[in-house]
Amino acid sequence: MSRQADYVLRTVQERGIRFIRLWFTDVQGFLKSVSISPQELETAFEEGMTFDGSSIDGYARIQEADMLARPDPSTFQILPWRRDEQVARMFCDILTPDGEPFAGDPRTVLKANLQRAADLGYTFYVAPEIEYFYFADNGPEPKVLDRGGYFDLTPLDVAQEYRRKTINAIEKMGIPVEHSHHEVAPSQHEIIVRYTDALTMADNIMSFRLAVKEVALEHGIHATFMPKPLEDHDGSGMHLHLSLFSGEENAFGAPASPTGLSEVGERFAAGLLAHAAEVTAVTNQWVNSYKRLVAGFEAPVYITWGRNNQSALVRLPNAKRNKPASVRLEYRSPDSATNPYLALSVLLAAGLEGIEHGYPLPPEAPGNVFDLSSRERAELGIDRLPETLSQALDAMESSDLVRRALGDHVFGWFLRNKRKEWEKYQHHVSRFELETYLPVL
Amino acid sequence: MEAALFPKECSEALASALAMAGVVTITVDSLEAVGIESSAEWPLVVVELGDEPMRRLRLIEALSEGTGLPVLAVAEPAHIPLLDRAAGVSDLIIGPPDALELGLRVRRLAQISGGSDVLRYDDLELNPLTYQAALGGQALDLTYMEYELLRFFVEHQGRVWTREQLLSKVWGYDYYGGARTVDVHVRRLRSKLGEERAAWITTVRSVGYRFG
C-alpha cells in the first residue's frame, strides 16, 4: 500500500466518509462515476473495481465488457458541495481485466502522450480560460439571466454571486483561480485557472465543469458549456495557455530572440499551426462547435499566429518582464465542451512533432486577417480552420499524427461516433431554413 | 496540545503556566468523569493536588487503573512525603510550576500515551497521527502531498526553503516534474487556506518559500 493510498484510507475513516466516487471520463468527455463504500476502497486500490465497460461511450463492445477502474490516490478530494453528507472522489485509470492500461480511456491516452514528452525531457503545463453561460433552465430555449425579459427581476449581480460561489467551491478542491469576470455576451462568464501540469489540469477541467453545474443546480439555474448557445453573441471558448518546461527552465522562453520565443517554442508553435486543421475535430468536437468558429465573434477562424493579435489561432501573450517562466503559447480555438484529455493529447503531439521535425515558424499574421480578401490570404498562405464538423473529421481521418496521439481505439471510435452525429445533423431542417425559405420558395 | 485539568478552580500559577506552555485545558468537574467520557478526547490529565492531596491521589490511582491515561500531578513541597508510593502518577512537577518545564513534561507524557503531537499555527491544526488538518476548528480537505508540504512548513516555520530543498525533503525523491511541482502545490495550498491565510506562505523572490 502506498503512502498516498494509506492517507486516503485514514482520511476516509477519520472523516466518516460513507461514499467514494470513482471518476473517469468517456471518449466524448462526459464525466462518469462509480460509487463505492469505504469497505471496498482497499480492494479498489489494489485490484481496481470491476464495471461494465460496454455501457460507457467509446469503451468496449458487449463481448469485452469487463473493465477495471483503479483510483489514483493523489486525486483524493472531499467534494465541497453536498455538505449534508461527506462524499469524496478520486480520478481513476481504466484497466483491462488483465491489468493493462485500457486504450479507450482518455486519461490513459493523455498519460501516454505526456510520457512521450517526458522521454524528450519535457513537462507540459497548461492554464485554461473557461467560458460558460448561465441560463434559467435546461429547456431548448436559452433564457439569459441578466438581460431584460424572462428574468428581468433578477439584479445583475446575482449571477456574479453564483460565480463567486463556484470559485469558492473549486478553490476548496485545490484548483486555484487566477481571475474571473462577466464576459461580453449576456449571462456569460469566464474563469481563468492557474497553470498546472497537463494531467492534473485535465482532471481539474472535469472537476471544474461539474462544480459549475452543481453550484448552478443548487440555485435552480442551468450552467452550460455548449460552444455557441446564442447566435448573436460570442460562444464559449476555452483558450489554452501551453508551455513546456525542461527541468526548471521554461523551454519556450528566450528573452534575446526577436519574438521572445526560443527555437523550441517556435517549432512547437509551428507544429500547432501545421496540424491545426487535423486536431480541430478533437478540440471542437460538436456540430455546434463550428457555429462559434466564425468571423465577428472573437473566435479564431484562420490558422495564424500573432503576438498581441486577438484574431490569431496561436497567440504569444506578452510575458511579464524578467519572468521568462511565464512565456507560453495561447491556443484559442478549443471550446469549453471539448474532452480535455484528448484535446491536450493532440495539441501536445502537434507541438512535439514541430520540435522533432524542426518545423519552421511561418511569418506572423498581419493585424486583422478578417479584413484581407481571400486572395490576399491565399498569397500569404493563410488557411482556414475546418468550417464544419464534417470537414474537421475529413482532416482528422487523414492525419497520421492524430491517429498516433489518440491510439487506434479512440481514433476509430471517435470518427465513427462523430460521423454519426454529422449524419443526424444533416437530416435536420433548421429554423433558418424554415424562416428563410418557407415563405418564398 | 490538549489536556484535561482537575480541579476546575486550580491555582492561578498553574493556569497561567499552562496557558504560556500552549496547553489547551478542558476542565473536568470530577476525575470520575474523565473515566466515563471518552478517554480519546485528551492524551493526558493534569491534576493539582492542592488542599486535598490524599483524596486526589486516590482518585488518580483509580483513574489510572480505569483508563490507563497518563497523569501529571502538580504537587507542593509539603506533599513530597506522600508521593513516594503514589500509584498512577506518571510524572510530577513541584509548584508553582515553571511554564517551560510544564510544557516539556506535558508533551513528553502525551507522546508516551501515544497521543499525537498536534501541530499548530495560528488557528491551523495538523494531526500527524490521523493526517487530519483543521482551520479554525473546521476540517480542511487536503491531498496527501498538500498535507505533507503544509506539515513541513509548520514544523519549520520562519525559514526560507528553496524549491529543490522542499522537493527533496517533502517529496523525498527526484519527483518527475521538477520544482514547478512545488509552485503548483504552494498555489493549491494557498487556495485551500483561503484569502486571509494565503499570506502565511510567502514567496521569497528568486529563492523559494517561507512559512510564518
Interface residues (C-beta under 8 A of the other chain):
Chain A: R3 Q4 Y7 V8 R10 T11 E14 R15 P73 S74 T75 F76 Q77 I78 P80 A118 T123 Y125 E171 K172 M173 G174 I175 P176 V177 R194 Y195 T196 D197 T200 F245 G247 E248
Chain B: T130 Y131 Q132 A139 D141 L142 T143 Y144 M145 E146 Y147 R163 Y176 G177 G178 A179 R180 T181 V184 R187 R188 R190 S191 K192 G194
